Amino acid sequence: MEFYGFVSNSHTACLIGPDGSVDWLAFPRFDSPAVFARLVGNSDNGYFRVYPEETATATQEYVEDTNILKTTWRSPSGTAVIHDYLTIGRPELRRLIRTEVPLIVEFRPRFRYGLIQAAPEAVKSGAIFRNPLERDALVFVINSKPHALVQNVSVSLNHGIWRLPAGRFELIAQYVADDEEHLIDAADAITQQMKDLADDIEAEPLNHALRQNVSFWRHRLEMLHPYSGPHKEAYHRSLLVLFGLTYQTNGAIIAAPTTSLPETFGESRQWDYRFAWVRDGSYAAEALLEAGDHIGARRFLDFLLNCIDLQGKPFAAPFFHVDGTLIRGEHSLEWLPGYKESIPVREGNAATRQMQLDIEGDFLWTVWRYYELTQDREFLRFYWHRIRVLVQWVESNHHLKDASLWEFRDQDNYYTHSQLMCWVALTYGAFMAEALDARNIAERWRKSAEHIHHLINTDGYNQTLGSYTQSFKGEAVDAALLLMPLYGFCQADDPRFLGTLTQIEKQLVTGHWVYRYATDMLGTAAHPFVLATFWLARVYIRLGRIHEAKKLMEALLSYRTNLGLLGEHADETSGMPHGNFPQGFSHIGVVMTLLELARAQMPKKP
């Protein structure tokens, strides 16, 4: 199944289609306005495409163990190979080209999500595309080896079209937010850099800058624990997605690099996911921890611990901009027709105003796991005041209704999963208190946790169904109930949980897919929730149902795109990704499940 490729420099990301077109790119960071927005619009909203003049077919693959995309065009006259990468440390996209056939370059940026027409001006070897309403621009430069090849490049600047002869080229698009003098300087500097490139642009498949980028991603993987379990390629690809969703400046981890890719085509289930969710990031940090990336996980914990509000709800919102500031609601980008005519296209996210009680527990569980795996007592001592504020807030407020992890709008209730995570916050908060010899506090929190445990076993359990339920005194189940044994609330073979599993299998499982729930405020859930299927596989592993877990994993991995990527949801039949893409949640599920499966299949020690 061909779909978009994901390219990142851990500051921003772009999506590149099977036709070699960059259809989504926000500069200078993940949550900035896009300069190429054709993904959720049309050709008038900005894109950057490179393709042969004559009819050709394209195949795509990643450079092994990187977030660098390689597109190979084949035509009767020859081949063209394009390596796409975002430069580490700069707001810059580079496209390294080796071609035996003439190519067409269409470079058509549009500022403010495709709303503002760029004003082009020719410069040496390229052009400056200014935002006429702001003080930012894209500097576009073409380098060649030998440099004289540039003289054979023809251009139609007003249409954003260049024609390249056969040869070696590098196309550089750099975002600049400054005054006009700096723009000219930037164009000259890029041109000079390219003149100074080593001769290996001609002799080698990868030039020096690209080799540095390759080294960056492979170094991240080399820092992890060695992995010898099943599906190693899928494991590495999923970790690379998580690395690519990490904001390098401070360790924040975003949910997905896109906005408004719909759950259901032609409807209104689409949201902006380019933010650092407490929940999603905590899940991701746990996956990094389990994989051996203790530094990456700790950087995320540092980021969120420094977002805590000591005066009110510790996490003032369920998610933050990548710089730790609050999102101020959401609004529609009315000029965009949407992906497959799915409107509205949204910027921001109104769920920022929701009460979500689970997120403190999501986070504190990962803090505990970090301490448990590293024994980093200084970290715990340094942040103890903030950790204590988090747990005390849960202790005082777990009785409130909330929107649940599913972010139901106008459906606040007593959700079982939210109460479970309050239990997690208090239980593992008590463990951390004990680790710092705060035994009186630990005992108090443990008693509060026991109270919540009792509530869940009474109000959150339906005797008639023989199952825990989505909400207190309810009848419906949801996939979040699968997390109960994963957080240690009960054993996977506890009779009450087994009854819950039976109801989930009966109501929410279709083939090898799991739906997160049956209905919500917008109606029937249309597509399976990919992460929930991984949760089910992990439950099966803990029950010793290894064969069933492996079947689920193999089926899910077979539905990845041709580039090994997963969306938030999937079409039940084709596996076509739905929702924002690639989705961190789903790749977290790959990592956690494969690690658990590998451990379960290790030979038992005598």
N, C-alpha and C positions, 0 to 999 in steps of 0.2 A: 504494500500500500504506500504510494508516494504521497508525501505531504511536505510541509515546510521543514527546512533545516534551521537549527538554533546555533547562533554564533554569539559569543560573549567575550568581554574583557574584564568582567567582574566590576564594571561600572555601569555599563549599559549592555543592551543586546539587540540583535537584529534577527529577523526571520527571512530566509531566502527560499523562494519557491523552486519547484523542480525545473522551471524554465530559466533558472539563474537570475531571477529578479529579486532584488532586495525590496520587499513590500512592507516592511516594518522596521523602523529605527528611530529611537528617541535619543536625543542628544541634549545635555551631556551625560545624563544618568537615567536609570531605569524609569523613573516616574516623571521625567521631563516630557514636554510636548513632542510628538513625533515629527520628524522632517520627511519621512517616507511613511505614508499611511494608507497605501492602496489596499492593504490587508483588510481594513474595515471600511473601505470606500471604493474608489475606482481609479483609473489612470490619472484623473485630474487632481488626485490627492497625494501624489508624490511616489516615485519609485526610482530604482537604479538597476537597469538591466544591461547585461552583456550577452550577446549571442551571435552566431555566424550569419553572414549575409545569405548564404544558401541554405536549403533545407538540411536539417541535421537533427540527431537525437541526442538526448543528454542522459547521463547517469551521474549519481551523486554518492559520495561516501565521505566519512570523516577521515582526516589524517589520524592514524591510529593513536588512541589515548590522548586526544586533544579535543578542543572545541573549535577546530579549524575545518571548514568545509571545502571539499574538492569536487568541482563539477567538471565532467569530461564531455565535450561535444564531439560527435563523430559524424562526418559527412563524406560523400564520395571523394572529395578533394583532399581530405585530411582531418586532423583532430585539433581541438583547442582545449587546453587545460587551464582552469581558473581555481586558484586557491584564495578563499575569502577568510579574512580574519579582522577582528577589532584589535587595535594596538593596545598592548598592556600599558597602562599609565597615561593614555591620551584619549581624548574624544575624537577618534579617528578610525575610519574603515579603510582597509587596503584590499585590493584585488590584484593578485599577482598572476600574470597571463603568459602562457607560452602557446602560440598558435601557428598552425600551418596554413590557415585560411583567413581571409578578411573577416573582421568582426564589426558589429554595430554596437555602439555604446549609447544608451539612453540614460542621461543623468537629469532627473527632473525633480529636484527637491521642492517641497511646499511647506512653509512654516505653519506652526500652530495647527497641527493635525490636518494638514492639507487645505487650510482655509486661506492662507496668504501666499499669493504668487511671488516667487523669488525674482529679484532684479539682477540679471546677469551682467557681468563685465569681464571682457577678455583680459587675461594676464599671460605671462610667459608659460607656455605649455599647458594652459588650462583656463580656468575662469574662477571668478568670485561670484557666488550667488548670495546676494544680500537680502535680509529681511527688511523691507522698506518701512516697517512700523516699529522695529526694535533695533538694538545695536548688536545684532548677532548675524552670523553668515556661515556658509559652507565654502571652504576653499577647495577647489577641485583641480588636481594637477595630474598630468600624464607623463610618465617617464618611460624611456625606451633604452634598449641596449642592442646595438650601438645607438647613441643618443640621436644620431642623424635620422633615425627612423621617425622621430617626432615630426620631421619636416614633411613626411608623407601622410600625416594624419589630416583628414579633412573634417571640418566642423561646421555645423549649423547651430550657432550659439543660442539664438532665440528659441529654437526647438529643443535644445539640450541634447543634440545628436552629434556624435563623433564617429568616424569610420577609421578603423585601424587596419593597416596591412598586416600580412604575416610577420611574426617576429616575437620579441620578448618585451613585455610592457608591465608597468605597475601603475595602477590607478589609485590615487589617494584622495579621500574626502575627509577633510578635517574641519571640525566645528570650532568656530572662534566667536567669542562674545566680548567684543571690545570696540575701540574706535576705528575709524577708517585707516589711520596710519598703521595701526597694528595689523589690520587685514592685509595690507600690501606687504608688510614685513613678513607675515606668515606665509603668504604665497611665495615670496622670494626665498624664504628659508626652506620650504618644502622642496622647491625646485633645486636649490643648491644641494640639499641632502641627497636628492636622487642623482644628481650629477656625480656625487662622490661615492655612490654605491659601488661595492666591489664588483669585479668582473663576473662573479658567480651568478649574477642574474642571467648571464648568457650561457654559462657552462653547466650550472647546476639546476635541478628542479626547484630547489628552495633557496632563496637568498638569505642573507644574514639576518635581516629583521624577522623573517618568517621562522627561521631556525630558533631564534630567541623565544618566539611565541610558542613553538612546539616544546621547547625545553621547559617553559613555565608550567604548562599543563602536566607534562609527564613528571616533573618534580613533585607536584601536588600528589599524584598517585603513588609515587615512590615513597612518600612519607607515611603511607598507611601500613597497617598490618598486612603481611602477605596473605593473599586469598587464593585458596586452592579448591574451593567448592564448585558446585555446578554453575553453568551459565556465566563464566567469568567476564565475557564481553559485555553482557547486559549489566552486570554488577559495576564494571568500570564506567560504562556509559552513564548509568544513573548517578554515580558519584560526580562525574564531570558535569552533569546538569546541575547538581547541587552546588558545585564550585562556581558554575557560571551564574547561578542565581544569588550568589553572595556579593554584597557590596564591599569591595576591597578596602575602602577607607576605614570602616569601623566594624566589619563583621556582620552587619545586618543581612538577613536572608529574606528575599521576597518570595511570594507565593508562586508567581508566574510573570513572564516578561511582557504580557499583552493585556489589553483591555478589550472587553466586549466581544470576544469570540463566544458564540452562543452555546448554551447547553442544548437548546432545541432550535433548529433553523427556522427563521421567519417569525419567532415569538420574541418575548421580552426578557428571557432568562439569560442576561449577560451583564457582567460586572467588571469593574477595574480591579485587577489583582496585582498591580505593580508596587505593592507595599509590603512592609515587614510585619506580618501577622505574628502575634505572640504564639498562637497555637501552631501554625505551620512551621515557623522558625524553630520552635522547641522540638517538634518532631524531627526536623532536619538536623538540628544539633545533636539529638540523640543518635541519629543514623551516623553522623560523622564520628561521634564518640565510639560507637560500636565498631566502626571501620578502622579506628585508630588515629583519627585526626583530632587529637585532643586540643590542639591550638585553635583550629578552626571553630570547634565547638565552644571553647572558652571565649573566643572573641565575640561570638553571638551572645553568650551569657553576659559578658561585660556590657555589650551594647544595651541589652534590655534592662539590666540592673541600673544603668545610668539613665533610663527613661522613667524610672519609678517616681510617682508623685507621692511625696510624704504627707500631704495634707488631705487627700481624698481617697478615691479608689486608686490603689497603687498603679495599676495600668489604666490610665484615664480613658483609653480607647482600646479596642481589640487589636489595633494595628497602627503603625506609624509610617510616615515618610522614611526613606532610607537614611535621612540625617537625624531621625529621632523626633522630629516635630509632628504635631497633630494634623490629620487630614480634616479639612473643613467641608464636610458634606460631599455631595456629588451633583453634577449637572450634565445635561445632555449636549453632545456635539451635533447640533441639529443639521449641519450641512453634510454630514457623512451618511451614506445610504446603508452602511453596515455590512458585515460579512454575510453573504447569501441573503441580503435584504432583511437582516435581523436588527431592528432598532428598538430602543435608542442605543447609540454608542455613548458610553459614559466615561467621564473623567472624574476621579474621586470615588468615594464609596460611602453611602449613607449609613452603612452598618457601623461606622465610627461612633455613632451615638448610642449603640445598643449596650444593654447590660448583658455581658456574657460571663457567667460565673465559673466556667471551666478553665479559663486561661491561666489563672494563678497556679492551679494544679498542674496544668500542662508544663508550665515553666519550672515549677519547683521540683517536679519529678526529674527533669533533665538536670537541674542543679544537683540534686541528690546523686543521680547517676554519674555526673562528672566527679563528684567527691568520692563516690564509691570506687570508681575505676582508677582515679589518680591519687587519692589520699592527700589532696592538696589542701591542707588545713589552713594555710595562710590565706588562700582564696576565700574559704568559708569565714574566717575571722574578719577579713577585710570588709566583706559584704554583709556581715551578720546583721547589722542594724536594718538594712534594706530587706533582707530575707525575713527577719522578724516582723517587719511592717506588713509584708505580704501575707504571712500566715495569720497574723492577728486580724487583718481585715477579713479574711475568710472566716475565721472563728466568729466574728461579730456579724457577718452578713450572709452566711450560707442559707439563711431562711428566705432570702428574697427570690422572687420569680425572675426568669431571664429568657433570652432568645435562643439559647442552646448553641451548640457548636455549628448547627445548620443555619444559624443566623436568620431564623424565621422573623419576618416583619409583622408586627402587630399580633403576635401569637405568644406573648410571654406566658410561661407556665413553670411548674416545678418539674424540670426534666431530669430523668434518672441519671443520664450521663453527666449533667452539670453537678449533681449532688455527689456522684462518684468522684469527680475531680476535686470537689471540696474535701472529700475524705482523703484523697491523695495528698492534697496540700497539707492537711493537718498531720497525717500519718508520717509522711516523709520529712515534714518540718520538724516533727518530734525526733526523728532519727538524727537530723542535723543539730538540733539543740543538744541532744545527748553527746554528740561528737565534740561539742564545745563545752561540755560539763554543765550545761544549763538544765539540770534535771527537773527542777520544779516547773519550768516552762514546758519541758517535754511531757511531763505527766499531765499537765492541764490540756495540752493540745491532743494528747492521746485520748483523753476522756471525751473531748469534743468529737474526735474522729469516731469513737465507739457510738456516740449518739447518732451521727449521720449514718453509720453502718446499720444501726437498728431501723432508722427511718426508711432506708432503701429496701431493707428486708421486709418491711411491713407495707408502707405506702407505694413503694416501687415494684412490688411483686403482686401479680394477679393469681390468686389461688385457683380460680376456675380454669385459666389458661395453663397454669403450671409454668409461668414464665415471668421474668422481669419485663417491664413495659417501658415504652419511650418516655412517658410522663407518669407522675404519681397518680394512682387511682385510675389509670388509663387501661386501654385494651390493645392499642397498636404497639408494635415493636419497631425498633430501628437498628441499623447496623452498628451504631456506637455501643450497643450493649455487648458486642464482641470484645470490647476492650476490658471488660471486668477482670478476666483472669490475667490479661497482659499487664495490668497494673497491680496485681496481687490482692485484689479485693476478695477473690475466691479462687479455688483451684478450677482448672478447666473441667475436671470430672465431678465437680459439685453437682448434686442432683438438680438444684434450682437452676444452675447455669445450663446444664444439659437440656432441661426443659425449654429454656430460652433459645438455645441453639436450634432445637427442633422447630420452634416457631419461626425463627429467622429463615431456616432452610425452607420452610413451608411457604412463607409469605414474601420473602425478599430475594430468594435465590432462583435464578433461571439458568440452567446449564451450569457454566462456570463463571457466571456473572452475579454480582450482588448489588442490589439497589440499596441506597442509603435509607430510604423510607418509602412508604406507598404514596403519600400525598403531602402537599404543603399549601401555603397561601396562594400559590399560582396554579394549583391543580395537581394532576397525577405526575409523579416523577417519570420522565420519559425515557431516561437512559441509565444504565448501570453506573455506579460510582466506583472508579477503578481501585482506589485505596481500600475500600471495604472488602473487595475480593482478597486482597493481601491479608487483611485482618483475619478473614475466615481461614486462609491457608495457615496462618500462624497458630490459630486455635487448633486446627487439625494436627499440626506438628506436636502441640502440647498434649493432645489426646493420644498420641502415638499413631495417628492415622496418616502415616508418612506417604503412603501411596496416593491418597486423595490430595494431599497437599502438593505433591509433585505434579499431579495431573493439572491442578489449578494453575500452578506456576508456568508449566509448559504451554498451557492454553493461552494464558495472559501474555506471555512473552511472544507468542506467535502473532499476536495482534498489534505488536509495536509497529511503528512506521518503518519504511525501508531504512531509515537512519537510526532506528532503535529508540524512538521517542514515544512518549505517552501523553495524552491529554487528561483532563480531570474526569471526563465521562467518555463513554465509548458506545458506538452503535452495537446493539446486541448481536447482530448478524455479521456485519462486515468488520467490526472493530474500529471503524472510522472515528478519529478523535473528535470529541465535542468539548466545548468550554475552552478556557484559556490554556495556552500551549507554549512550550511544554510545561506540564504541571508538576511543581515540586512534590506535592502530596504523593502522586503516583510513583515517582522515582524513589521517594523515601520508602514506599512499600516494597519496591524491588530489593533495595539494600537490606532492609530489616528482615524480610522473609528469607532471602538467600542466606544471610548469616545464620539465622535460626535453623534453617534446613541443613546447612553445612555442619553445624554443631550437633544436630540430632543424628546425623549419619556418620559421625566420627566413631571409630571403634571404641568400645568401652574398655577402660583400663581394668586389668585383672585385679 
